[in-house]
Amino acid sequence: MSPPLKLLAPLDINGMVLPNRVVVPAMVTRLSGEDGVINDHIIDRYVRYAAGQVGLIVVEATAVHGAKSGPLLRLSDDSFIPGHRDLAQRIHDTSPSKVVPQIIHFMKVARSGWRQTIEDLDPPDIARIIEEFGLAALRVREAGYDGVELHSAHAYTLSSFLSRRNRRKDRYGGHTLEGRLALFGDVLAAVRRRVGADFPIGVRFLAEEAIKGGYALPEAQQIALRMAQLGVDYISLSVGGKFEDAEQRPGQPLYPYTGYSGDRCMPGDWYPDLPHVHLAAGIKTYLNQRGHDTPVISAGKIAQPDQAEGLLQSGQADLIGMARQLLADPDWTLKVMQGREDEITRCVYCNVCKDLDERFREVTCFLWPKGQLQAPDDQAIGSAPYWADAGAELSVSGQNGRIKLAWSAAEIETGGSDIAGYDIYRADAHGTVKCIEAVKGRRYVDRLAMAGQEYRYFVRAFDRNGRASPPSETIAITMTMPEDIMN
Ligand SMILES: Cc1cc2nc3c(=O)[nH]c(=O)nc-3n(C[C@H](O)[C@H](O)[C@H](O)COP(=O)(O)O)c2cc1C
């Protein structure tokens, strides 16, 4: 018998016992109205993660203050508590999953391109921010959540104070790391005063700013150390997502995920798997060597159960954060518990979810059936799709840097669930096989193949439950090298 997975082992965080090590980090859903109130769609979204047995569910960024911001949840006054109470209760009624909201303060951004910066804030503004965090955290506790997470990452207020680009000259800047840490310290103290010692407080901050002149791992290690010394109960890491390098789009408010730092925050399909795990490992080791065992959450293109387990076994992380993968398949944990890894619907990191977020549209997954607001149900019935006797009739042609593939439809058994799409696999001459894309139709153009190299392709159909067909036949092609390259 194989040893029990560390991924499925419980973890006690200041009295909040997570049933396993899987975390869905905060992900804005844009399912709330501009009123910022919890509605049924939001409840359905998060209860779905609980049904899928996610260990820790972090509810999307929720504003501590009343500023306008499009569809975003709020906890800026007591009238918002009942909605949050319903959400926490429904999650607790569903499974042993634990749930904490991520609370955020952000500054004003105008369509004209103007944005408020931390250098514009005067001492009363700062005092108000500290007070707003404390009061919102108290409302979190009153709503029945298991803990609270402070959003100190990306382009938002707390993160901008931690930034190496903080230009304030007072106690909250002063070109020193101590100055940059001061607001976080004040906010944490205010939150702790309000919620008490026994209520878990997590923090999300950047392991690397990924902007010109921004901080990188060595300073992130020191920031994490201070957070641990101040008594945060867990540390969740992210990367980038800053205004400093965001693209200005005429008539649109700046969206902090449009520049290079945005790519690093939500790395797309062209990035390798696990691009950020060394950062979490570097921070965890640094803390552990200094006597702190504050749990560290690693996130960023982690999708496969064996990779996740490997990170825990090798001590590179304490918890595994998966945002887009759990959006694609909220039943990931359940499937791992039941040995149904083959049925996981794999995220292809196409970032359609990110684009929807940017346009303030309801965030859904490209891999879900068209028009659905939530992931399809996990129906453990019916059998996997299959290819008819003639196979997939996979055809290939290639020129001008494009390799075109086409194939015929896979079949399903009566009672089986509909075909949701096709995974495209590519192997190079060295035999490295990779799933390079998922598509809903029966054609695909590979624009990332080089002339002179042999590539082999096969496709697999997958149904709405993530069940995949056997591989189609394999087809090989080598694009001819343009003569001008050879000369
Ligand atoms: C649609 C969308 C919304 C997000 N919203 C938040 C958020 O509210 N707070 C936050 O800290 N991170 C947010 N993120 C970042 C994710 O939590 C996560 O760090 C990032 O997607 C990388 O992890 P992944 O590769 O597992 O998706 C969001 C990501 C996406 C795709």
The ligand as an SDF file (V2000), in Angstrom:
LIG
                    3D

 31 33  0  0  0  0  0  0  0  0999 V2000
   -9.8260   35.7580  -12.1680 C   0  0  0  0  0  0  0  0  0  0  0  0
   -8.7840   35.9090  -11.0960 C   0  0  0  0  0  0  0  0  0  0  0  0
   -9.0420   36.7100   -9.9900 C   0  0  0  0  0  0  0  0  0  0  0  0
   -8.0790   36.8370   -8.9730 C   0  0  0  0  0  0  0  0  0  0  0  0
   -8.3820   37.5650   -7.8520 N   0  0  0  0  0  0  0  0  0  0  0  0
   -7.5060   37.6250   -6.8160 C   0  0  0  0  0  0  0  0  0  0  0  0
   -7.8360   38.2410   -5.5810 C   0  0  0  0  0  0  0  0  0  0  0  0
   -8.9610   38.7180   -5.3680 O   0  0  0  0  0  0  0  0  0  0  0  0
   -6.8820   38.2820   -4.6110 N   0  0  0  0  0  0  0  0  0  0  0  0
   -5.6480   37.7070   -4.7750 C   0  0  0  0  0  0  0  0  0  0  0  0
   -4.8240   37.7550   -3.8610 O   0  0  0  0  0  0  0  0  0  0  0  0
   -5.3150   37.0820   -5.9270 N   0  0  0  0  0  0  0  0  0  0  0  0
   -6.2130   37.0060   -6.9350 C   0  0  0  0  0  0  0  0  0  0  0  0
   -5.8830   36.3060   -8.0780 N   0  0  0  0  0  0  0  0  0  0  0  0
   -4.5690   35.6180   -8.1790 C   0  0  0  0  0  0  0  0  0  0  0  0
   -4.7000   34.1500   -7.7730 C   0  0  0  0  0  0  0  0  0  0  0  0
   -5.0940   34.0230   -6.4170 O   0  0  0  0  0  0  0  0  0  0  0  0
   -3.3770   33.3540   -7.9770 C   0  0  0  0  0  0  0  0  0  0  0  0
   -2.3710   33.9150   -7.1850 O   0  0  0  0  0  0  0  0  0  0  0  0
   -2.8910   33.3480   -9.4360 C   0  0  0  0  0  0  0  0  0  0  0  0
   -3.9790   33.0540  -10.3060 O   0  0  0  0  0  0  0  0  0  0  0  0
   -1.7740   32.3070   -9.6520 C   0  0  0  0  0  0  0  0  0  0  0  0
   -2.1850   31.0310   -9.2010 O   0  0  0  0  0  0  0  0  0  0  0  0
   -2.6870   29.8580  -10.2240 P   0  0  0  0  0  0  0  0  0  0  0  0
   -1.5940   29.6420  -11.2170 O   0  0  0  0  0  0  0  0  0  0  0  0
   -2.9410   28.6790   -9.3470 O   0  0  0  0  0  0  0  0  0  0  0  0
   -3.9280   30.3660  -10.8960 O   0  0  0  0  0  0  0  0  0  0  0  0
   -6.8320   36.1710   -9.0910 C   0  0  0  0  0  0  0  0  0  0  0  0
   -6.5840   35.3650  -10.2140 C   0  0  0  0  0  0  0  0  0  0  0  0
   -7.5380   35.2240  -11.2070 C   0  0  0  0  0  0  0  0  0  0  0  0
   -7.2570   34.3200  -12.3870 C   0  0  0  0  0  0  0  0  0  0  0  0
  1  2  1  0
  2  3  1  0
  2 30  2  0
  3  4  2  0
  4  5  1  0
  4 28  1  0
  5  6  2  0
  6  7  1  0
  6 13  1  0
  7  8  2  0
  7  9  1  0
  9 10  1  0
 10 11  2  0
 10 12  1  0
 12 13  2  0
 13 14  1  0
 14 15  1  0
 14 28  1  0
 15 16  1  0
 16 17  1  0
 16 18  1  0
 18 19  1  0
 18 20  1  0
 20 21  1  0
 20 22  1  0
 22 23  1  0
 23 24  1  0
 24 25  2  0
 24 26  1  0
 24 27  1  0
 28 29  2  0
 29 30  1  0
 30 31  1  0
M  END
$$$$
